[in-house]
Amino acid sequence: MTRDATSQRYLSELFSLDGRVAVVTGGSSGIGRAVAGALAQAGASVVVVARREAELSATVDELAADGCRAAWVSGDLSVRDGVRAAAERAVEAFGEPDILVNSAGINLRPPMGELDEEVWDATMAVNLEAPYLLGRRFGPGMAERGFGRIIHISSQQAHRAFVRSGAYGVSKGALESLARSQAEAWSPYGVTCNTLVPGFVMTPLNARLSSDPERVAALAARTMVGRNGLAEDFAGAAVFLAGRASGYVTGQAIFVDGGFSVH
Ligand SMILES: NC(=O)c1ccc[n+]([C@@H]2O[C@H](COP(=O)([O-])OP(=O)(O)OC[C@H]3O[C@@H](n4cnc5c(N)ncnc54)[C@H](OP(=O)(O)O)[C@@H]3O)[C@@H](O)[C@H]2O)c1
């Protein structure tokens, strides 16, 4: 065997997602879109789930143009029936998933004193309840089949107060706890459950903050790498957590933040 073929086979054994099916919520924008692209390029058939159809279909068109297998489901993950319906429609394309990525999230930032029950409920519904319900729907099946990967996208605000963390930080703190509980339940059956923790990433979620050059520069200076995050920065970590290579990594919160959290 040539050196190239040996190296290809080795990399493929560790990281290839050939034959895997992935569901990525929030897969039509920002970090979720980059993760969906990464998993698809690594061989998985990917279903992206979000509300807006134009963004969903543009994402799938882009993946298909790259020769990837992808489908989309439009659903509202802020209501329990919406989550259940989206989950059932998501399996129609390629079957039950081996990989679940929860990237759909919202960050409403009222000052603490004005944080009403509506904002609290909306935040918990999308950021925490949807990942819990989807985990309950897909986790046991993964465990039965002996392989699964659940990846949540949390936030540095699970660990520190930052720009009015409010209900958002609470939801993300709980999401990391959920990952640990899921890991405890399903890791013995080959299902790892982990969290990727972004710092400040230039995506539509942060449109307002990202449009202030002084704040953008100040945040970049708080990292060790010297720049803010890009959605593409999550590709490698996601492929690692989705594949065979990470089989002994579970219950972890892995920071992909350019060193923001350790400065
Ligand atoms: N950007 C950052 O700096 C940063 C930092 C820390 C953590 N994060 C986390 O990373 C994840 C992705 O954020 P992002 O920056 O990539 O944000 P984004 O570009 O705004 O993407 C959010 C995605 O979630 C979907 N979504 C929102 N509400 C939904 C709902 N009710 N039902 C279904 N889908 C819904 C959106 O699509 P529709 O609007 O079409 O539904 C979109 O696809 C989030 O969980 C966020 O909290 C981001």
Ligand as a Chemical Component Dictionary entry (heavy atoms), coordinates in Angstrom:
data_LIG
# 
_chem_comp.id                   LIG 
_chem_comp.type                 NON-POLYMER 
_chem_comp.pdbx_formal_charge   0 
_chem_comp.three_letter_code    LIG 
# 
loop_
_chem_comp_atom.comp_id 
_chem_comp_atom.atom_id 
_chem_comp_atom.alt_atom_id 
_chem_comp_atom.type_symbol 
_chem_comp_atom.charge 
_chem_comp_atom.model_Cartn_x 
_chem_comp_atom.model_Cartn_y 
_chem_comp_atom.model_Cartn_z 
_chem_comp_atom.pdbx_ordinal 
LIG N1  N1  N 0  -22.539 33.542 17.550 1  
LIG C1  C1  C 0  -22.004 33.487 18.766 2  
LIG O1  O1  O 0  -21.178 34.326 19.152 3  
LIG C2  C2  C 0  -22.383 32.399 19.711 4  
LIG C3  C3  C 0  -21.731 32.358 20.917 5  
LIG C4  C4  C 0  -22.045 31.379 21.817 6  
LIG C5  C5  C 0  -23.013 30.437 21.499 7  
LIG N2  N2  N 1  -23.644 30.486 20.313 8  
LIG C6  C6  C 0  -24.678 29.468 20.066 9  
LIG O2  O2  O 0  -24.430 28.839 18.832 10 
LIG C7  C7  C 0  -25.662 28.388 18.265 11 
LIG C8  C8  C 0  -25.770 28.891 16.851 12 
LIG O3  O3  O 0  -25.739 30.311 16.892 13 
LIG P1  P1  P 0  -25.383 31.179 15.612 14 
LIG O4  O4  O 0  -24.518 32.264 16.088 15 
LIG O5  O5  O -1 -24.948 30.296 14.525 16 
LIG O6  O6  O 0  -26.835 31.813 15.338 17 
LIG P2  P2  P 0  -27.673 32.086 14.011 18 
LIG O7  O7  O 0  -26.773 32.329 12.864 19 
LIG O8  O8  O 0  -28.655 33.136 14.417 20 
LIG O9  O9  O 0  -28.426 30.701 13.771 21 
LIG C9  C9  C 0  -29.468 30.287 14.604 22 
LIG C10 C10 C 0  -30.194 29.143 13.932 23 
LIG O10 O10 O 0  -31.226 28.685 14.806 24 
LIG C11 C11 C 0  -32.452 28.610 14.068 25 
LIG N3  N3  N 0  -33.569 28.843 14.975 26 
LIG C12 C12 C 0  -33.749 29.894 15.835 27 
LIG N4  N4  N 0  -34.937 29.786 16.448 28 
LIG C13 C13 C 0  -35.531 28.657 15.983 29 
LIG C14 C14 C 0  -36.781 28.028 16.213 30 
LIG N5  N5  N 0  -37.694 28.541 17.035 31 
LIG N6  N6  N 0  -37.057 26.886 15.556 32 
LIG C15 C15 C 0  -36.170 26.352 14.687 33 
LIG N7  N7  N 0  -34.974 26.908 14.435 34 
LIG C16 C16 C 0  -34.653 28.053 15.067 35 
LIG C17 C17 C 0  -32.311 29.717 13.019 36 
LIG O11 O11 O 0  -33.137 29.544 11.889 37 
LIG P3  P3  P 0  -34.587 30.236 11.746 38 
LIG O12 O12 O 0  -34.460 31.613 12.308 39 
LIG O13 O13 O 0  -34.883 30.175 10.295 40 
LIG O14 O14 O 0  -35.511 29.374 12.540 41 
LIG C18 C18 C 0  -30.844 29.528 12.632 42 
LIG O15 O15 O 0  -30.716 28.476 11.710 43 
LIG C19 C19 C 0  -26.773 28.927 19.170 44 
LIG O16 O16 O 0  -27.213 27.920 20.031 45 
LIG C20 C20 C 0  -26.078 30.027 19.950 46 
LIG O17 O17 O 0  -26.671 30.227 21.202 47 
LIG C21 C21 C 0  -23.363 31.445 19.400 48 
# 
loop_
_chem_comp_bond.comp_id 
_chem_comp_bond.atom_id_1 
_chem_comp_bond.atom_id_2 
_chem_comp_bond.value_order 
_chem_comp_bond.pdbx_ordinal 
LIG N1  C1  SING 1  
LIG C1  O1  DOUB 2  
LIG C1  C2  SING 3  
LIG C2  C3  SING 4  
LIG C2  C21 DOUB 5  
LIG C3  C4  DOUB 6  
LIG C4  C5  SING 7  
LIG C5  N2  DOUB 8  
LIG N2  C6  SING 9  
LIG N2  C21 SING 10 
LIG C6  O2  SING 11 
LIG C6  C20 SING 12 
LIG O2  C7  SING 13 
LIG C7  C8  SING 14 
LIG C7  C19 SING 15 
LIG C8  O3  SING 16 
LIG O3  P1  SING 17 
LIG P1  O4  DOUB 18 
LIG P1  O5  SING 19 
LIG P1  O6  SING 20 
LIG O6  P2  SING 21 
LIG P2  O7  DOUB 22 
LIG P2  O8  SING 23 
LIG P2  O9  SING 24 
LIG O9  C9  SING 25 
LIG C9  C10 SING 26 
LIG C10 O10 SING 27 
LIG C10 C18 SING 28 
LIG O10 C11 SING 29 
LIG C11 N3  SING 30 
LIG C11 C17 SING 31 
LIG N3  C12 SING 32 
LIG N3  C16 SING 33 
LIG C12 N4  DOUB 34 
LIG N4  C13 SING 35 
LIG C13 C14 SING 36 
LIG C13 C16 DOUB 37 
LIG C14 N5  SING 38 
LIG C14 N6  DOUB 39 
LIG N6  C15 SING 40 
LIG C15 N7  DOUB 41 
LIG N7  C16 SING 42 
LIG C17 O11 SING 43 
LIG C17 C18 SING 44 
LIG O11 P3  SING 45 
LIG P3  O12 DOUB 46 
LIG P3  O13 SING 47 
LIG P3  O14 SING 48 
LIG C18 O15 SING 49 
LIG C19 O16 SING 50 
LIG C19 C20 SING 51 
LIG C20 O17 SING 52 
# 
